[in-house]
Amino acid sequence: MFRFLLTRVSLLVPTFFGMTLLAFFLIRLVPGDPIETMAGERGIDPARHAELLTAYGLDKPVIVQYGIYIARVLHGDLGKSLITQESVMNEFLALFPATIELGVCAIVFALVLGLPAGILAAVRRNSIFDHGVMATSLTGYSMPIFWWGLLLILFFSVQLGWTPVSGRIAVQYYVEPDTGFLLLDALRAGEIDAFWSALHHLVLPAVVLGTVPLAVIARMTRSAMLEVLGEDYIRTARAKGLSRFRVVGLHALRNALIPVVTVIGLQVGVLFTGAILTETIFSWPGVGKWLIEAIGRRDYPVLQGGSLTYLLGTDAIGRDILSRLMYGARLSLSIGVAVVAISVVVGVVLGLVAGFFRGVLEIAIMRLMDIILTLPSLLLAIVIVAILGPGLINAMLAVAIVVLPHYVRITRAAVIAEVSRDYVTAARVSGAGTLRLMFREVLPNCAAPLIVQASLGISTAILDAAALGFLGLGAQPPSPEWGTMLADAREFVLRAWWVVTFPGLAILAAVLAFNLLGDGLRDALDPKLKR
């Protein structure tokens, strides 16, 4: 046990240095000078520019800057923001409670709805309720949250007037930030009106951020419950005459919660990635919005820490939305296929090497994949695109890098399971070389999970590319990429609902189609699901 713990702790060291290296060097690869960004359009005198470079330590070699950065991090000092001159740690601590409050409310929303829905869907398998829960959860999982947020704002804030459009609390209220959690601070101060104002501002962002975790939790709960309900001890409990509530609630649910709790833990990273988009849409003063603004400012210390003629109407400059959607389908599908092709080819090769050769080579490959997975996927993609420059090809490369670890890990796990089988041993005895064993014998038997992941990966690639386009980093106008169309339509959402609705529906339909394809392939290729 001690040896296992020592091994796991020792792996944290290269992961830590890998994360800091990635965070430190990636932002320095982004074109632009932070000193000139600080000066703005008025420019800056060369002498003053050199003076500021020296003052901030930016004139030193990059390796020296990294050494200084690591020394400060180990002492708990993240430096000062180049723009605000405030401590990065203080800024982070001031904004982090807002992101935590939003994330906690989102996961509570997901749990309150997702767990009961998954349990009831499993108990009433193949019923109308079960099919409804599965269809709804798959739709929620396929939903581009930036479009979902705009729709909710359009309906609940603009049309019904039930919730505010943006912000964290109404301007007429001020609550002293004792803990940073606005709801708690308002209650402690006895400001009931301020509490209700903060709660109204929190509802829509929490629903938007919690939609994907809700869908994942509902699907995982149903899957885990179905597996447990088929066990012998459940049949024994029923034979003893125990009530249905006791069998399901006490015996089945307790054992089914193990994988569900694991999935809930994994959703923490998803929540932070989603918070970047959610906070941008709702102007929520949290860490996600802060990081996006820091990328634009090159703030190194912060980053280191319809009509009859036109069936679907026209956009702001009179272009037919239907024609643009149809042309945009080619772009979005090309993005999905290209991203998956790149990530599958590279991921399969790295996974085969890691699974076959093990040892130091395996550790190096898997630690690199762990480092990439540790960083929020959307934020990493944004930084990569900022380095390469906005554009469709660069967005595809960025998304391919972000999804690469999934294919490496799946391939490695499948290879490790296959290399110990008799047919591989027989091939070795017959004189087969390493390359033949890898690509002719083992890889075809690892294809099933890769095919399923690839079909699901196309939907992920379409969503991520649309998110980059929505943030202005993907395909550039006038290319009719769906995310870019949504970004262009934001300012007209109050006057022309169709310019927001139809591009979002196109994204949803495409992502939902590939998710359904992935589910179908999984059911067809997984022998356990055929029983």
Solvent accessible surface area in square Angstrom, and as a share of the most:
residue,aa,sasa,rsa
1,M,173,0.77
2,F,157,0.65
3,R,201,0.73
4,F,121,0.51
5,L,87,0.43
6,L,103,0.51
7,T,67,0.39
8,R,124,0.45
9,V,86,0.50
10,S,58,0.38
11,L,33,0.16
12,L,113,0.56
13,V,85,0.49
14,P,58,0.36
15,T,22,0.13
16,F,67,0.28
17,F,80,0.33
18,G,13,0.12
19,M,60,0.27
20,T,11,0.07
21,L,77,0.38
22,L,47,0.23
23,A,26,0.20
24,F,2,0.01
25,F,58,0.24
26,L,29,0.14
27,I,3,0.01
28,R,52,0.19
29,L,110,0.55
30,V,4,0.02
31,P,78,0.49
32,G,51,0.49
33,D,38,0.20
34,P,8,0.05
35,I,0,0.00
36,E,99,0.44
37,T,53,0.31
38,M,55,0.24
39,A,6,0.05
40,G,42,0.41
41,E,188,0.84
42,R,202,0.74
43,G,39,0.37
44,I,52,0.26
45,D,85,0.44
46,P,104,0.66
47,A,72,0.56
48,R,111,0.41
49,H,35,0.16
50,A,55,0.42
51,E,98,0.44
52,L,23,0.12
53,L,42,0.21
54,T,82,0.47
55,A,77,0.60
56,Y,65,0.25
57,G,16,0.15
58,L,32,0.16
59,D,81,0.42
60,K,83,0.35
61,P,89,0.56
62,V,64,0.37
63,I,126,0.64
64,V,68,0.39
65,Q,20,0.09
66,Y,28,0.11
67,G,40,0.38
68,I,64,0.32
69,Y,21,0.08
70,I,17,0.09
71,A,49,0.38
72,R,121,0.44
73,V,31,0.18
74,L,120,0.60
75,H,159,0.71
76,G,47,0.45
77,D,64,0.33
78,L,36,0.18
79,G,12,0.11
80,K,127,0.54
81,S,0,0.00
82,L,5,0.03
83,I,61,0.31
84,T,64,0.37
85,Q,84,0.38
86,E,95,0.43
87,S,31,0.20
88,V,0,0.00
89,M,64,0.29
90,N,91,0.47
91,E,27,0.12
92,F,54,0.22
93,L,99,0.49
94,A,73,0.56
95,L,40,0.20
96,F,69,0.29
97,P,18,0.11
98,A,0,0.00
99,T,10,0.06
100,I,60,0.31
101,E,13,0.06
102,L,0,0.00
103,G,13,0.12
104,V,79,0.45
105,C,36,0.22
106,A,0,0.00
107,I,27,0.14
108,V,74,0.42
109,F,54,0.23
110,A,0,0.00
111,L,47,0.23
112,V,95,0.55
113,L,89,0.44
114,G,0,0.00
115,L,43,0.22
116,P,63,0.39
117,A,23,0.18
118,G,0,0.00
119,I,29,0.15
120,L,73,0.36
121,A,0,0.00
122,A,4,0.03
123,V,35,0.20
124,R,127,0.46
125,R,142,0.52
126,N,106,0.55
127,S,38,0.24
128,I,158,0.80
129,F,76,0.32
130,D,1,0.01
131,H,106,0.47
132,G,35,0.34
133,V,19,0.11
134,M,42,0.19
135,A,59,0.46
136,T,93,0.54
137,S,4,0.03
138,L,10,0.05
139,T,39,0.22
140,G,8,0.08
141,Y,87,0.33
142,S,0,0.00
143,M,19,0.08
144,P,2,0.01
145,I,21,0.10
146,F,2,0.01
147,W,5,0.02
148,W,59,0.21
149,G,0,0.00
150,L,12,0.06
151,L,38,0.19
152,L,13,0.07
153,I,10,0.05
154,L,18,0.09
155,F,106,0.44
156,F,58,0.24
157,S,13,0.09
158,V,52,0.30
159,Q,120,0.53
160,L,69,0.34
161,G,55,0.53
162,W,168,0.59
163,T,21,0.12
164,P,42,0.26
165,V,78,0.45
166,S,49,0.32
167,G,22,0.21
168,R,35,0.13
169,I,40,0.20
170,A,24,0.18
171,V,153,0.88
172,Q,130,0.58
173,Y,64,0.24
174,Y,164,0.62
175,V,11,0.06
176,E,104,0.47
177,P,82,0.52
178,D,93,0.48
179,T,50,0.29
180,G,15,0.14
181,F,67,0.28
182,L,19,0.09
183,L,28,0.14
184,L,85,0.42
185,D,3,0.01
186,A,0,0.00
187,L,90,0.45
188,R,152,0.55
189,A,64,0.50
190,G,52,0.50
191,E,80,0.36
192,I,92,0.47
193,D,93,0.48
194,A,1,0.01
195,F,35,0.14
196,W,127,0.44
197,S,13,0.08
198,A,3,0.03
199,L,53,0.26
200,H,85,0.38
201,H,20,0.09
202,L,4,0.02
203,V,62,0.35
204,L,8,0.04
205,P,2,0.01
206,A,8,0.07
207,V,35,0.20
208,V,0,0.00
209,L,7,0.03
210,G,0,0.00
211,T,16,0.10
212,V,28,0.16
213,P,1,0.01
214,L,34,0.17
215,A,1,0.01
216,V,28,0.16
217,I,0,0.00
218,A,2,0.01
219,R,44,0.16
220,M,63,0.28
221,T,0,0.00
222,R,39,0.14
223,S,60,0.39
224,A,7,0.06
225,M,0,0.00
226,L,38,0.19
227,E,127,0.57
228,V,17,0.10
229,L,21,0.10
230,G,45,0.43
231,E,75,0.33
232,D,97,0.50
233,Y,91,0.35
234,I,0,0.00
235,R,128,0.47
236,T,68,0.40
237,A,7,0.05
238,R,119,0.43
239,A,92,0.72
240,K,153,0.65
241,G,62,0.60
242,L,58,0.29
243,S,66,0.43
244,R,159,0.58
245,F,172,0.72
246,R,116,0.42
247,V,1,0.00
248,V,17,0.10
249,G,33,0.32
250,L,65,0.33
251,H,47,0.21
252,A,0,0.00
253,L,41,0.20
254,R,150,0.55
255,N,64,0.33
256,A,1,0.01
257,L,56,0.28
258,I,127,0.64
259,P,54,0.34
260,V,0,0.00
261,V,92,0.53
262,T,80,0.46
263,V,17,0.10
264,I,37,0.19
265,G,45,0.43
266,L,120,0.60
267,Q,13,0.06
268,V,99,0.57
269,G,46,0.44
270,V,63,0.36
271,L,16,0.08
272,F,49,0.21
273,T,24,0.14
274,G,10,0.09
275,A,1,0.01
276,I,0,0.00
277,L,11,0.06
278,T,0,0.00
279,E,0,0.00
280,T,35,0.21
281,I,22,0.11
282,F,3,0.01
283,S,52,0.34
284,W,2,0.01
285,P,54,0.34
286,G,1,0.01
287,V,3,0.02
288,G,0,0.00
289,K,57,0.24
290,W,16,0.06
291,L,8,0.04
292,I,40,0.20
293,E,71,0.32
294,A,0,0.00
295,I,12,0.06
296,G,54,0.52
297,R,60,0.22
298,R,50,0.18
299,D,0,0.00
300,Y,18,0.07
301,P,21,0.13
302,V,0,0.00
303,L,21,0.11
304,Q,19,0.08
305,G,49,0.47
306,G,55,0.53
307,S,61,0.40
308,L,168,0.84
309,T,110,0.64
310,Y,87,0.33
311,L,123,0.61
312,L,37,0.19
313,G,3,0.03
314,T,36,0.21
315,D,32,0.16
316,A,64,0.50
317,I,127,0.64
318,G,45,0.43
319,R,74,0.27
320,D,34,0.18
321,I,3,0.01
322,L,57,0.28
323,S,61,0.39
324,R,27,0.10
325,L,17,0.08
326,M,131,0.58
327,Y,107,0.41
328,G,0,0.00
329,A,29,0.23
330,R,142,0.52
331,L,27,0.13
332,S,3,0.02
333,L,72,0.36
334,S,56,0.36
335,I,2,0.01
336,G,0,0.00
337,V,86,0.50
338,A,28,0.21
339,V,0,0.00
340,V,13,0.07
341,A,51,0.39
342,I,67,0.34
343,S,1,0.01
344,V,37,0.21
345,V,99,0.57
346,V,64,0.37
347,G,0,0.00
348,V,14,0.08
349,V,65,0.37
350,L,49,0.24
351,G,0,0.00
352,L,0,0.00
353,V,31,0.18
354,A,0,0.00
355,G,2,0.02
356,F,32,0.13
357,F,107,0.45
358,R,104,0.38
359,G,43,0.41
360,V,127,0.73
361,L,87,0.44
362,E,17,0.08
363,I,85,0.43
364,A,58,0.45
365,I,17,0.09
366,M,12,0.05
367,R,38,0.14
368,L,93,0.46
369,M,2,0.01
370,D,30,0.15
371,I,16,0.08
372,I,19,0.10
373,L,68,0.34
374,T,66,0.39
375,L,33,0.16
376,P,28,0.18
377,S,44,0.29
378,L,8,0.04
379,L,26,0.13
380,L,8,0.04
381,A,2,0.02
382,I,3,0.01
383,V,15,0.09
384,I,14,0.07
385,V,0,0.00
386,A,13,0.10
387,I,30,0.15
388,L,85,0.42
389,G,18,0.17
390,P,73,0.46
391,G,15,0.15
392,L,45,0.22
393,I,110,0.56
394,N,34,0.17
395,A,1,0.01
396,M,24,0.11
397,L,71,0.35
398,A,0,0.00
399,V,0,0.00
400,A,4,0.03
401,I,71,0.36
402,V,12,0.07
403,V,11,0.06
404,L,22,0.11
405,P,0,0.00
406,H,80,0.36
407,Y,1,0.00
408,V,0,0.00
409,R,105,0.38
410,I,46,0.24
411,T,0,0.00
412,R,63,0.23
413,A,59,0.46
414,A,19,0.15
415,V,0,0.00
416,I,52,0.26
417,A,53,0.41
418,E,22,0.10
419,V,29,0.17
420,S,91,0.59
421,R,124,0.45
422,D,124,0.64
423,Y,72,0.27
424,V,0,0.00
425,T,72,0.42
426,A,62,0.48
427,A,13,0.10
428,R,115,0.42
429,V,126,0.72
430,S,94,0.61
431,G,63,0.60
432,A,18,0.14
433,G,43,0.41
434,T,62,0.36
435,L,128,0.64
436,R,123,0.45
437,L,7,0.03
438,M,7,0.03
439,F,84,0.35
440,R,163,0.59
441,E,40,0.18
442,V,0,0.00
443,L,40,0.20
444,P,77,0.48
445,N,81,0.42
446,C,1,0.01
447,A,33,0.26
448,A,35,0.27
449,P,59,0.37
450,L,13,0.07
451,I,81,0.41
452,V,19,0.11
453,Q,44,0.20
454,A,21,0.16
455,S,8,0.05
456,L,51,0.25
457,G,6,0.06
458,I,23,0.12
459,S,3,0.02
460,T,52,0.30
461,A,0,0.00
462,I,3,0.02
463,L,35,0.17
464,D,32,0.17
465,A,4,0.03
466,A,1,0.01
467,A,4,0.03
468,L,0,0.00
469,G,1,0.01
470,F,1,0.00
471,L,39,0.19
472,G,40,0.39
473,L,32,0.16
474,G,1,0.01
475,A,5,0.03
476,Q,71,0.32
477,P,80,0.51
478,P,98,0.62
479,S,40,0.26
480,P,13,0.08
481,E,3,0.01
482,W,13,0.04
483,G,0,0.00
484,T,6,0.04
485,M,14,0.06
486,L,0,0.00
487,A,20,0.16
488,D,60,0.31
489,A,6,0.05
490,R,95,0.35
491,E,127,0.57
492,F,47,0.20
493,V,17,0.10
494,L,115,0.57
495,R,171,0.62
496,A,15,0.12
497,W,131,0.46
498,W,60,0.21
499,V,8,0.05
500,V,0,0.00
501,T,24,0.14
502,F,43,0.18
503,P,1,0.00
504,G,0,0.00
505,L,79,0.39
506,A,20,0.16
507,I,0,0.00
508,L,23,0.11
509,A,61,0.47
510,A,13,0.10
511,V,1,0.01
512,L,44,0.22
513,A,56,0.44
514,F,38,0.16
515,N,2,0.01
516,L,100,0.50
517,L,90,0.45
518,G,0,0.00
519,D,22,0.11
520,G,39,0.38
521,L,50,0.25
522,R,93,0.34
523,D,67,0.35
524,A,55,0.43
525,L,72,0.36
526,D,39,0.20
527,P,95,0.60
528,K,133,0.56
529,L,91,0.45
530,K,136,0.58
531,R,230,0.84
